[in-house]
Amino acid sequence: ITTQAGGTLPSTPTPQPPAGNPPSTPFSDLLLCPQHRPVVFGLSCMLQSIVLCCPSALVWHYSLTDSRIKTGSPLDHLPVAPSSLPMPGSNSAFTQQVRAKLREIEQQIKERGQAVEVRWSFDKCQETTAGFTIGRVLHTLEVLDSHSFERSDFSNS
């Protein structure tokens, strides 16, 4: 590249998106790449399947006992809502139905998360007999979760 008079390089114009196109999503560049496109669609499909089939896995949560568990919803880590993730195929009636169902379940997940955040109080729960029993059951479940059933030595307790 040759320099202009004065010793500066000519400026390169920055590409502008064509007018009338929708704003780009965080996945626009990846969807243009033939190698990344199937990966984006596959991961999007997996997340959307979790929303549809197991929404309780995405409800806001917190842990009083384990600092390794992050507070919040797994949905907090996505740049867009699952209903806005890319879907393969055209913008068909079926795709619109799936997106509508995803939005409905996303709203239920938000409502359930707010209920957990506002109403659940472990301290209040401990004051009642039922709360004490629930606490013991939860502790037992936590111990069972940390147990490795594959090992059969005495140090695995």
C-alpha positions in Angstrom: 0.0 0.0 0.0 1.4 3.4 -0.9 1.1 6.3 1.3 -0.6 9.5 0.4 1.0 12.8 0.5 1.7 13.6 4.1 2.7 10.1 5.0 -0.7 8.7 6.0 -2.4 5.6 4.7 -5.7 6.0 2.9 -8.6 5.2 5.2 -10.6 2.1 4.5 -14.3 2.5 4.6 -16.1 0.4 7.2 -18.8 -1.9 5.8 -22.2 -0.7 6.7 -25.2 -3.1 7.0 -27.7 -2.7 4.1 -30.6 -0.6 5.0 -33.8 -2.4 5.7 -32.2 -5.6 7.1 -32.9 -6.6 10.7 -30.1 -5.9 13.2 -27.5 -8.6 13.5 -27.7 -11.2 16.3 -24.7 -12.4 18.2 -24.7 -15.5 15.9 -24.9 -13.7 12.5 -21.2 -14.2 11.7 -21.3 -17.9 12.8 -24.4 -18.6 10.7 -22.6 -17.4 7.6 -19.7 -19.9 8.1 -20.5 -23.3 6.7 -18.5 -25.0 9.4 -20.0 -23.2 12.4 -23.6 -23.1 11.1 -24.5 -26.7 12.0 -22.8 -26.3 15.5 -24.9 -23.2 16.2 -28.1 -24.8 15.1 -27.3 -28.0 17.1 -26.5 -26.2 20.3 -29.5 -23.9 19.9 -31.7 -26.9 19.3 -30.3 -28.5 22.5 -31.0 -25.5 24.6 -34.5 -25.1 23.2 -35.2 -28.8 23.9 -34.2 -28.3 27.5 -36.5 -25.3 27.8 -39.4 -27.3 26.3 -38.8 -30.6 28.1 -37.2 -29.7 31.4 -37.9 -26.0 32.3 -37.3 -26.6 36.0 -33.6 -27.0 35.2 -33.5 -23.3 34.2 -35.3 -21.8 37.2 -33.4 -19.2 39.3 -31.6 -20.9 42.2 -29.1 -20.3 45.0 -27.2 -22.5 47.4 -26.5 -21.6 51.0 -24.1 -24.5 51.5 -22.0 -24.8 48.3 -20.2 -21.7 47.1 -19.2 -23.5 43.8 -22.9 -23.4 42.7 -23.6 -20.1 41.0 -26.6 -18.1 42.0 -29.1 -17.3 39.2 -30.6 -19.0 36.2 -28.6 -20.8 33.5 -30.5 -18.5 31.1 -28.6 -15.6 32.5 -25.5 -16.7 30.6 -27.2 -16.6 27.2 -26.8 -13.5 25.0 -30.4 -13.9 23.9 -33.5 -15.7 25.0 -33.9 -19.3 23.8 -36.9 -18.3 21.7 -34.6 -15.9 19.8 -31.9 -18.5 19.2 -31.4 -19.5 15.5 -33.5 -22.4 14.2 -32.9 -24.3 11.1 -35.3 -24.1 8.2 -37.4 -21.3 7.0 -39.6 -19.0 9.0 -42.5 -21.5 8.7 -45.7 -21.7 10.7 -44.2 -24.6 12.6 -41.2 -22.6 13.6 -43.4 -19.8 14.7 -45.4 -22.2 16.9 -42.2 -23.5 18.5 -41.0 -20.0 19.2 -44.4 -19.1 20.7 -44.3 -22.1 23.0 -40.7 -21.3 23.9 -41.7 -17.7 24.9 -44.6 -19.1 27.0 -42.3 -21.5 28.9 -39.6 -18.7 29.3 -42.3 -16.6 31.0 -43.2 -19.5 33.3 -39.5 -20.0 34.1 -39.2 -16.3 35.0 -42.3 -16.4 37.2 -41.0 -19.6 39.0 -37.6 -17.9 39.5 -39.3 -14.8 41.0 -41.3 -17.0 43.3 -38.2 -18.8 44.5 -36.4 -15.5 44.9 -39.2 -13.8 46.9 -40.9 -16.5 48.8 -38.3 -19.2 49.7 -36.6 -18.5 52.9 -34.5 -21.2 54.3 -34.2 -19.5 57.7 -38.0 -19.3 58.1 -38.4 -22.9 56.9 -36.0 -24.1 59.7 -38.4 -22.7 62.4 -41.1 -25.3 61.7 -41.2 -29.1 62.1 -41.8 -29.5 58.4 -39.0 -27.2 57.7 -36.6 -29.2 59.9 -37.7 -32.4 58.1 -37.2 -30.7 54.6 -33.8 -29.6 55.7 -32.8 -33.1 56.7 -34.1 -34.6 53.5 -32.2 -31.9 51.5 -29.0 -32.7 53.4 -29.4 -36.4 52.8 -29.9 -35.8 49.1 -26.8 -33.6 49.0 -24.8 -36.4 50.7 -26.1 -38.9 48.2 -25.3 -36.6 45.3 -21.7 -36.3 46.5 -21.3 -40.1 47.0 -19.5 -42.0 44.3 -21.4 -45.3 43.9 -18.7 -46.6 41.5 -16.2 -47.0 44.3 -16.5 -49.5 47.0 -13.8 -48.5 49.5 -14.3 -47.1 53.0 -13.1 -43.7 52.2 -16.1 -43.0 50.0 -18.6 -41.9 52.7 
